Amino acid sequence: MNHIAAIRTTAPLSLGSQPIARTARTAVHRMLTPFSVAYLTAALVTDLAYWRTAEIMWERFSVWLIAGGLIMTAFVAVAAVIDLAFRKHRANWTRVLCFAIAVLLSLLNVLVHSRDGYTAVVPTGVTLSVIAVVLMAFTFSTGWALTYPAHGAR
């Protein structure tokens, strides 16, 4: 019978590149923002699929994806307000304004998608989706944060 020798390591386990105590300093909204961007980008893709195929399934997917993106943006907004109130952060107003415009366009877009027929998506819904995604791509091209730490804050 063969026996296998077990090697015991004494090095502590690491949970990533940062110590556990430092990960709590990360702004929560930075972790949630990519989800809303992904939902709204996927809605653009399904709008384009509906435009090309006229299959009602793609229009339904778009409505659900836009609604999911709006729900995630609500979570992002709540987390950003908490970061501003309790974590000594300041708002990056350019990003906040662009994000708010994209959210308002997406809210209008979900109302446009609620109409019946092909004209619910083409051309108005596709146009609103493109504008919202381009605005978010511009806003988050350099990072996911809507806030930044105040000067001297730890």
N, C-alpha and C positions, 0 to 999 in steps of 0.2 A: 504494500500500500504506500502510495506517495503522499508525503505531507508537504504542505505549502507553508512557508514561513511568512507570517504577517509582519509588516513593517509599520511601526508606530511613529507618527509624526508629532512633533511637539509644537509646531507653528500654529498660532491661532488662526481660525477661519476668518477670512475677509469677506465682507458683504459688498464689494465693489471697490471703486477707487477712492471713495471718501469714507472716513470713519462714521459710525452711526450717529454720533452727536452732531456732526456737521450737516447731515442730510436733512435735518429738521429745519434748517435755515432756508431751504429752497422754497420759493414762492409756489403755492399750490396751484394757482391759476396757470403757471407755466406748464404744468403737467397736463392740464385739461384742454388747453387751447388747441393742440394738434387734432384732437378728436372733432371739434367743431369744424375746423378747416377740412378735415378728411370727409366728413358727412356732406358738406356743401360742395366739395369738389366732385364727390361721387354723384351728387344730384345733377351737376353739370353733365357728367358722362351719360347718365341715364336720360337726360333731356336730349342730348345729341343722338342717342340710340332711338329715342321716340321720333325725333325729327326724320331720321333715315328710314325707319321701318313702319311707323304709324301703328305699332303694337301697343295696345292700351296698358299692358303690363309695365312698360317702361315709365309711363306717366304716373302710375300708382307708386312705383318705386321712388320716383322723384319727389312726390308729395311726402312720403314717409321719411326719405333722407333729409329733406329740408326741415321737416318737423323735428327730427332727431338732432339736426345741427342747431336749430333754435333752442332746443332744450339744453344742449351742451353749452351754448353761449350764455344761457341763464346761469348755469353752474360756474362758468368762467367769470361772469360779472360778479356773482356773490363772493367767489374766492378772491377776486381782485379788490373788492371793497373791504373784505376782511384784512387783506394784506395792507391796504392803505390805512385802515383804522388802528390795527394792533401791532404791526410789524415795522413801523417807522419807514414806510416806503413812500415814494412820491410817484405821481402819475406821469407817464410818458404821453403827453396830450396828443401828439401827432398820431401815435399808434391807437390810442383810445378813440379818437375821432374817426379814423379810418375804419376801425373795427365796428364802431357804432353805426356808421353809414352802411357797411356791408351787412350788418344784422338787420337794419331797417329795410334794406333792399330785399333781403331774404324773407322777411316778414311779408312784404308786398308780394314777393314771388310765390309764397305758399297760398296767398289769397288768389293770385292769378291762376295758379294750378288747380284751384278748386272749381273753376268753371268747367263746363262740358265741352267736349269736342277738341279737334285738332288745334284750333286757335287758342286754346288755353295754354299751350306750350310754345307753339310756333307762331310768330317770332318773339313775342313779348317775354315768355318764360325763359327761353334760351338766352335772350339778351340780358335779362336780370341776373341769371345764373353766371353768365360770363363776366359781367361787371363785378358781381360780388366776389367771385374767385380771383379776378385780377386785383381787386382791392386788397383782399387778404394776402395774396402772394406778395404784393408790394409792402404791406404792413409787416408781415412776418418774415421777410427775406433775410433779416439779420438776427433774428432770435424770436422766441415765443413770448417774451414778457411784455405786459402792458404797464408794468411799474418798474421802478429801479430803487435800490436802497437810498435812503436820504444820506446826505453827506455826514460822515462821522457815525452813522448807525452801525451797530454790530449785529 
